[in-house]
Amino acid sequence: MKRQVTEKLLVCLQDTRDLLLTALKQTTYPWPEGMDLNYGKISKGENYQGFPYMILDFPRLFRHDRWFAYRTMIWWGHHVAFTFLLKGPEAERALRQLQRLPPAQWLLTDYVCISEDPWQHHFKPGYVQRLRELNSRDLSRRVAPLPYLKLMRRRSLNHLERLPDDAVATWQHYMQRLLL
């Protein structure tokens, strides 16, 4: 049973990558040199806080001084998380734009990381905060000091058939508001 579910989720993440690839080809953004815009990476594990998970990183660029990645994580028993992770010039630009936007621009399922650890994927208080709850001053105080910018959107596991479309919609939402 577990193998069958894993295979189904793998196909779902591959479909997500393919749909994101189509969306990327329609974007005229000046992507950073070395960014993976063609393949992505799917990984899985058995123990993120006691539960299995699968991750798609696409598109992605991870260098010591610059990150530009979009992560789709399926965390069994919890949720799907779409993560927009930036470090470097894109993070600075996106934060400036984020500070200009009214909180009402964001859905109740949109969060920003307020922790120094960018590698968690939960939505617990103290790690993330709803974007709708933060004004420009709050962002300057709680998010600007971090060396990266991480936006996250949570979705239920109940509608995995919509995951590829939801992933692309979230990607486009973040790109249009913060970088385009």
Secondary structure, DSSP 4 states (H G I P E B T S, - for coil): -HHHHHHHHHHHHHHHHHHHHHHHHT----PPTT-B-S--EEEEEEEETTEEEEEEE-SB-B-SS-EEEEEEEEETTTEEEEEEEEESHHHHHHHHHHHHS-GGGS-TTEEEE-SS-TT-----BTTEEEGGG--HHHHHHHTTTSSSEEEEEEE-GGGGGGHHHHHHHHHHHHHHHHT-
